[in-house]
């Protein structure tokens, strides 16, 4: 009983659950995101974050106390543009944020072939959700869980029809975000399927010297600018200060063959020793066998991303050539789960460092 009381310090001290935490929906009324539906989620801990309902329920702003966890682009949240699926149009609507969903049929740069034309990273992040349910916590009734569930449809007449059912959940008193996704083929034809979670971390979580954590071998994507970052002469598992060479479009991208634990779970994350906390990312390695590390130490645009995916961001054509392109038959589904947790206890952080081979 003592342990239960300690974990619920609000017991008998509140009459409205919102005093502790919960989910609050609203609509942005200014700027390029005007009219866009959002949901602020307060976990009852220093962790709070913003779900953009009209942008595939992606998560943009995320804070732990006063510290931002996510990188946010110049444009920030913009209204959805379902037509932004040619060339680099996706970049005009890319808000950055803790999670931007890429796919559902293409992940990678723009390309065109006998199978059609595909823009950077696909359509899904520019499509609004239809909210199915919102569950609020009710501590007085012993209900600490909270969740928001929505359905995002990526479809056209006489063409592919995919559906993403997303649930974002957590519990009062836990600094954790859980994403549960089900991608289903609602159409009548077998279609390609690619999915990538673009997790964009920014200052002050990301700073010079931050530990970039994962267990596995990382190799350069292969471009000259990637080779300049991911090479044996520099420690690319530590955050860099802003680089003049990364001004504008300069960047580096590494591909990681992440190693799962005995339960099949891949653990990655970031540890900022100055802030005295770590962000841990966990997911099922079999479902998301590829992990990319985007490092863009730009002047102002200062970001480090970890990107679990069904494929590396190489595009549908290359994945097909490598015989690694997934397909979904009519009526079939695939399920994905991600979990973000903030770690503050020394023992928890040391365990994360051991799991990712970064123990000191």
PLY file of the C-alpha trace (Angstrom):
ply
format ascii 1.0
element vertex 360
property float x
property float y
property float z
element edge 359
property int vertex1
property int vertex2
end_header
0.00 0.00 0.00
2.84 2.39 0.82
4.31 1.92 -2.64
0.95 2.64 -4.27
0.54 5.84 -2.27
4.05 6.96 -3.18
3.41 6.44 -6.91
0.12 8.36 -6.73
0.92 11.46 -4.65
-2.28 13.16 -5.86
-4.53 10.65 -4.05
-7.33 12.42 -2.13
-5.88 15.82 -3.11
-7.63 16.59 -6.44
-11.19 16.63 -7.76
-10.41 17.15 -11.48
-7.97 14.79 -13.31
-6.82 17.68 -15.51
-4.99 19.03 -12.47
-2.61 16.07 -12.85
-2.61 15.44 -16.59
-4.57 14.17 -19.57
-5.38 15.01 -23.18
-6.56 18.43 -24.35
-7.62 18.94 -27.98
-7.70 22.28 -29.76
-7.31 23.98 -33.13
-4.43 26.28 -34.13
-5.77 29.70 -35.11
-2.75 31.51 -36.57
0.11 31.14 -39.03
0.70 28.37 -41.60
-0.94 25.80 -39.31
-4.19 27.74 -38.92
-7.18 25.39 -38.70
-5.01 22.38 -37.85
-6.27 20.11 -35.05
-3.87 19.21 -32.27
-3.87 17.39 -28.93
-1.63 18.35 -26.03
-0.82 15.38 -23.82
0.34 15.92 -20.24
1.69 12.75 -18.64
1.57 14.08 -15.09
5.38 14.10 -15.17
7.69 16.73 -16.71
7.01 15.01 -20.08
4.39 16.69 -22.27
3.96 16.62 -26.03
1.78 17.74 -28.94
0.03 15.35 -31.34
-0.92 16.94 -34.67
-4.18 15.20 -35.50
-4.34 16.64 -39.00
-0.82 15.48 -39.84
-1.18 11.70 -39.44
-1.16 12.15 -35.65
2.55 12.87 -35.78
4.19 14.28 -32.64
5.86 17.67 -33.05
6.59 19.60 -29.84
7.88 17.49 -26.95
9.36 18.71 -23.67
10.79 17.24 -20.51
10.53 20.05 -18.00
12.00 23.14 -19.64
14.08 21.09 -22.09
12.83 20.58 -25.63
13.38 17.06 -26.94
12.55 17.68 -30.58
13.95 19.71 -33.44
11.30 21.93 -35.02
11.80 23.31 -38.53
11.50 26.97 -39.56
7.97 26.37 -40.82
6.83 24.42 -37.77
3.34 22.98 -37.98
1.67 23.63 -41.32
-1.75 22.66 -42.57
-1.83 19.27 -44.35
-1.08 19.19 -48.07
-2.29 15.86 -49.48
-1.02 16.95 -52.91
2.60 17.31 -51.74
3.87 14.09 -53.29
6.13 15.19 -56.13
9.84 15.92 -56.04
10.90 17.63 -52.83
7.49 19.20 -52.05
7.47 17.23 -48.78
10.16 19.56 -47.42
7.77 22.54 -47.56
5.53 20.83 -45.00
8.17 19.03 -42.90
7.80 20.34 -39.35
10.51 18.11 -37.91
9.20 17.16 -34.49
9.62 14.12 -32.31
7.96 11.78 -34.85
7.18 12.35 -38.51
5.71 9.33 -40.28
7.10 8.48 -43.72
5.41 6.10 -46.17
3.17 4.19 -46.50
4.35 2.95 -49.90
7.62 4.87 -50.37
10.46 6.02 -48.10
13.38 7.90 -49.60
14.09 10.49 -52.26
11.92 11.39 -55.26
11.85 8.80 -58.05
9.92 7.80 -61.13
9.78 4.48 -62.96
7.36 2.08 -64.64
5.62 1.69 -61.27
4.77 5.39 -61.00
6.06 8.68 -59.64
6.90 9.07 -55.97
7.86 12.17 -54.01
10.19 12.40 -51.03
9.00 10.17 -48.14
5.47 9.60 -49.41
2.06 11.07 -48.56
1.08 9.85 -45.12
2.35 12.75 -42.99
0.19 15.15 -45.02
-3.08 13.34 -44.33
-5.51 14.13 -41.48
-6.83 11.56 -39.04
-10.40 10.73 -38.18
-10.47 10.42 -34.38
-12.06 7.19 -33.16
-11.61 7.63 -29.42
-9.98 9.60 -26.64
-9.59 7.95 -23.24
-8.90 10.29 -20.37
-7.32 9.21 -17.10
-9.47 9.10 -13.97
-7.29 8.64 -10.89
-10.29 8.51 -8.54
-11.58 5.47 -10.45
-8.13 3.87 -10.58
-7.74 4.62 -14.30
-4.27 6.00 -14.98
-4.08 5.12 -18.66
-4.88 7.64 -21.40
-4.92 7.30 -25.17
-5.96 8.86 -28.44
-6.80 6.70 -31.46
-7.34 7.81 -35.03
-7.52 6.44 -38.57
-5.58 7.93 -41.48
-6.55 6.87 -45.00
-4.13 6.97 -47.91
-6.24 6.03 -50.89
-7.57 6.99 -54.31
-10.39 5.83 -56.56
-9.33 2.90 -58.79
-6.04 2.71 -56.93
-4.28 1.67 -53.73
-6.17 2.05 -50.48
-4.11 1.91 -47.31
-5.23 2.66 -43.77
-3.12 3.59 -40.76
-4.84 3.11 -37.39
-2.72 4.85 -34.76
-3.02 4.81 -30.98
-0.82 7.04 -28.85
-0.98 6.18 -25.18
0.63 6.51 -21.77
-0.07 6.51 -18.05
-0.23 9.27 -15.49
3.02 9.37 -13.58
5.08 7.70 -16.33
7.37 9.73 -18.65
6.59 7.40 -21.55
4.99 7.71 -25.02
3.70 4.57 -26.73
2.76 4.45 -30.40
0.80 1.47 -31.70
0.26 1.44 -35.48
-1.70 -0.96 -37.66
-1.27 -0.55 -41.43
-3.95 -2.34 -43.46
-4.61 -2.82 -47.16
-8.29 -1.94 -47.67
-8.07 -2.12 -51.44
-8.34 -4.90 -54.00
-4.75 -5.09 -55.20
-1.45 -6.11 -53.63
0.67 -3.01 -53.11
4.19 -2.08 -51.95
4.61 -1.06 -48.32
7.39 0.99 -46.74
7.30 2.76 -43.38
9.83 4.89 -41.51
9.58 6.84 -38.25
11.57 10.08 -38.65
12.41 10.85 -34.98
14.02 14.29 -34.94
15.83 15.32 -31.77
16.98 18.88 -31.12
18.57 21.29 -28.65
18.98 21.19 -25.71
18.64 17.39 -25.67
20.93 17.35 -28.69
24.10 19.27 -28.02
27.83 18.96 -28.49
28.98 15.76 -26.77
25.56 14.11 -26.49
25.78 10.32 -26.68
24.00 8.84 -29.72
23.03 5.37 -28.56
22.41 2.15 -30.49
23.76 -1.39 -30.54
24.96 -2.26 -34.02
27.35 -1.44 -36.84
26.81 1.86 -38.63
27.94 2.49 -42.19
27.81 5.57 -44.36
24.92 5.85 -46.81
27.65 6.33 -49.40
27.47 9.93 -50.58
30.54 12.14 -50.11
28.81 14.21 -47.43
27.85 11.00 -45.58
31.41 9.70 -45.79
32.64 12.97 -44.26
30.58 12.25 -41.13
30.59 8.46 -40.82
34.25 7.50 -40.98
36.92 6.05 -38.68
38.59 9.44 -38.12
35.72 10.95 -36.10
33.43 9.82 -33.31
30.05 9.98 -35.04
28.37 8.56 -31.93
28.90 11.89 -30.17
27.03 15.06 -31.00
28.93 17.74 -32.88
28.74 21.48 -32.53
27.25 23.46 -35.45
29.25 22.87 -38.65
29.73 25.36 -41.47
29.87 22.37 -43.85
26.29 21.51 -42.83
24.88 24.95 -43.61
21.82 24.67 -45.89
21.71 21.12 -47.31
24.85 19.67 -45.77
24.23 16.50 -43.77
25.33 12.96 -43.09
23.28 9.79 -43.00
24.38 6.44 -41.62
22.67 3.08 -41.92
22.70 0.91 -38.78
22.18 -2.83 -38.65
20.70 -2.63 -35.15
21.02 -5.64 -32.84
17.94 -6.72 -30.90
17.97 -8.25 -27.44
16.80 -11.79 -26.60
13.18 -10.62 -26.70
13.63 -9.11 -30.14
13.58 -5.51 -28.91
15.92 -2.87 -30.32
16.98 -0.15 -27.91
18.42 3.20 -29.01
18.38 6.76 -27.78
20.31 9.81 -26.64
22.02 10.66 -23.36
22.80 14.24 -22.41
25.05 14.20 -19.37
24.64 17.93 -18.73
20.85 17.60 -18.55
21.21 14.41 -16.49
18.60 12.46 -18.40
18.39 10.12 -21.37
15.74 9.50 -23.98
15.25 5.80 -24.68
13.63 4.51 -27.87
12.47 0.89 -28.05
10.78 -1.08 -30.84
10.51 -4.56 -32.34
13.53 -5.27 -34.51
11.85 -7.88 -36.70
9.16 -5.43 -37.79
11.55 -2.49 -38.19
14.92 -4.05 -39.12
16.53 -0.84 -40.40
17.73 2.14 -38.35
19.06 5.31 -39.98
20.98 8.06 -38.18
20.58 11.51 -39.76
23.09 14.08 -38.53
22.52 17.65 -39.72
24.68 19.90 -37.58
23.57 22.99 -39.48
23.77 26.61 -38.41
20.37 26.98 -36.76
19.04 23.80 -38.38
20.70 21.61 -35.75
19.25 18.13 -35.57
20.09 14.48 -34.97
17.52 11.89 -35.98
17.10 8.18 -35.33
14.81 6.58 -37.90
13.52 3.01 -37.45
12.00 1.64 -40.62
10.92 -1.37 -42.62
13.67 -0.26 -45.02
16.44 2.28 -45.05
15.35 5.50 -46.83
16.55 4.27 -50.21
13.28 4.44 -52.14
10.89 1.90 -53.52
12.90 1.19 -56.67
16.13 0.32 -54.80
14.26 -1.78 -52.23
12.60 -3.69 -55.07
15.96 -4.27 -56.75
17.40 -5.56 -53.45
14.36 -7.84 -53.06
13.60 -6.15 -49.73
10.39 -4.39 -50.71
7.42 -5.52 -48.63
3.96 -6.02 -50.14
0.54 -6.03 -48.52
-2.14 -8.24 -50.02
-5.80 -7.14 -49.88
-7.15 -7.44 -46.34
-3.70 -7.95 -44.80
-2.17 -5.81 -42.02
1.16 -5.15 -40.33
1.54 -3.91 -36.75
4.25 -1.64 -35.36
5.06 -0.43 -31.83
7.42 2.29 -30.61
8.09 3.45 -27.09
9.85 6.63 -25.93
10.84 6.90 -22.26
12.75 9.55 -20.35
15.28 8.04 -17.93
16.56 10.03 -14.96
17.71 7.39 -12.49
21.40 6.49 -12.59
20.65 2.75 -12.67
18.25 3.14 -15.61
20.73 5.21 -17.58
23.57 2.79 -16.94
21.40 -0.08 -18.15
20.65 1.86 -21.35
24.35 2.51 -21.87
25.13 -1.19 -21.39
22.39 -2.24 -23.82
23.75 0.10 -26.49
27.41 -0.66 -25.94
28.16 2.81 -24.60
28.79 1.93 -20.94
31.69 3.88 -19.46
0 1
1 2
2 3
3 4
4 5
5 6
6 7
7 8
8 9
9 10
10 11
11 12
12 13
13 14
14 15
15 16
16 17
17 18
18 19
19 20
20 21
21 22
22 23
23 24
24 25
25 26
26 27
27 28
28 29
29 30
30 31
31 32
32 33
33 34
34 35
35 36
36 37
37 38
38 39
39 40
40 41
41 42
42 43
43 44
44 45
45 46
46 47
47 48
48 49
49 50
50 51
51 52
52 53
53 54
54 55
55 56
56 57
57 58
58 59
59 60
60 61
61 62
62 63
63 64
64 65
65 66
66 67
67 68
68 69
69 70
70 71
71 72
72 73
73 74
74 75
75 76
76 77
77 78
78 79
79 80
80 81
81 82
82 83
83 84
84 85
85 86
86 87
87 88
88 89
89 90
90 91
91 92
92 93
93 94
94 95
95 96
96 97
97 98
98 99
99 100
100 101
101 102
102 103
103 104
104 105
105 106
106 107
107 108
108 109
109 110
110 111
111 112
112 113
113 114
114 115
115 116
116 117
117 118
118 119
119 120
120 121
121 122
122 123
123 124
124 125
125 126
126 127
127 128
128 129
129 130
130 131
131 132
132 133
133 134
134 135
135 136
136 137
137 138
138 139
139 140
140 141
141 142
142 143
143 144
144 145
145 146
146 147
147 148
148 149
149 150
150 151
151 152
152 153
153 154
154 155
155 156
156 157
157 158
158 159
159 160
160 161
161 162
162 163
163 164
164 165
165 166
166 167
167 168
168 169
169 170
170 171
171 172
172 173
173 174
174 175
175 176
176 177
177 178
178 179
179 180
180 181
181 182
182 183
183 184
184 185
185 186
186 187
187 188
188 189
189 190
190 191
191 192
192 193
193 194
194 195
195 196
196 197
197 198
198 199
199 200
200 201
201 202
202 203
203 204
204 205
205 206
206 207
207 208
208 209
209 210
210 211
211 212
212 213
213 214
214 215
215 216
216 217
217 218
218 219
219 220
220 221
221 222
222 223
223 224
224 225
225 226
226 227
227 228
228 229
229 230
230 231
231 232
232 233
233 234
234 235
235 236
236 237
237 238
238 239
239 240
240 241
241 242
242 243
243 244
244 245
245 246
246 247
247 248
248 249
249 250
250 251
251 252
252 253
253 254
254 255
255 256
256 257
257 258
258 259
259 260
260 261
261 262
262 263
263 264
264 265
265 266
266 267
267 268
268 269
269 270
270 271
271 272
272 273
273 274
274 275
275 276
276 277
277 278
278 279
279 280
280 281
281 282
282 283
283 284
284 285
285 286
286 287
287 288
288 289
289 290
290 291
291 292
292 293
293 294
294 295
295 296
296 297
297 298
298 299
299 300
300 301
301 302
302 303
303 304
304 305
305 306
306 307
307 308
308 309
309 310
310 311
311 312
312 313
313 314
314 315
315 316
316 317
317 318
318 319
319 320
320 321
321 322
322 323
323 324
324 325
325 326
326 327
327 328
328 329
329 330
330 331
331 332
332 333
333 334
334 335
335 336
336 337
337 338
338 339
339 340
340 341
341 342
342 343
343 344
344 345
345 346
346 347
347 348
348 349
349 350
350 351
351 352
352 353
353 354
354 355
355 356
356 357
357 358
358 359
